[in-house]
Amino acid sequence: MLPNLRKLARDNSVRRFLQNGALFFSTKQASMARESPHGHKVQALFDLCRQTFTPSGTPPLSSHSVQKLCSLLDTFGPADVGLSKDALEDDRGHGFFGLNQLVRVPRWAQPITYVDIHECESFTMCIFCFPSSAVIPLHDHPGMTVFSKVLYGSLHVKAYDWVEPARILNKSGPVRLAKLAVDNVLTAPCATSVLYPKTSGNLHCFTAITPCAVLDILSPPYNEDAGRRCTYYRDYPYFTFANKDEKSDEEENYAWLAETSTPADLYMWPGIYNGPAIQI
Ligand SMILES: [Fe+2]
């Protein structure tokens, strides 16, 4: 989802940290995965993703495939991916995944924790864990399908789709018209949300109403070389740039989006996956 974070995770020191963490947990959790129904559930999700997704994202997913994935994801709660009950009350965004000394941050900093469960050519499976009020700013998922399951807590989702054909104005830089697709608070337990390459809110912004966590599956993954770069946007109300004589009752359903650089205050750290090991 967030290339800067991936860059951070690929940095040697952090990679070593993540690998050590994964190694530690994989040894311990491999046996748990055989014994625990939770292990089977994460494994089942992984297996289904592997059967379903392709590196190119084509052909588009059938409604049957989407339904199957949603049905399985709908059954997921925090314990299934290794989040303990005590940890749900931790509002620091990182407490239950743990941080090593390299990435320890002050209490006030309120980072979002990003946990990679698995990444391959065809899909990314990961968890975002938010403290209250944390925000992932408006960003896109070019050519991608994303499944999001809120595991606990409440999350406000605001999402847009581009208006087609593209309507672009030049207002000290280009702005492009988008239509509001989602403006909802998701509170667990709730159904899985799905966004598609061109519909159902491909550009979205997350704001944590309470501490919360989201299990995400993205396919195909972000990949700049394949033209799937994550771009951030700022949204302007429709009336900001529209002609007065164009005013309509529907203007609140539209916004102009301007590309921005990666927000400097996007504060995110990698955490350790503490759930059942996946047999690849
Ligand atoms: Fe996203």
Residues whose N, C-alpha, C, O or C-beta is under 5 A from the ligand:
A	BS01	LIG	M1
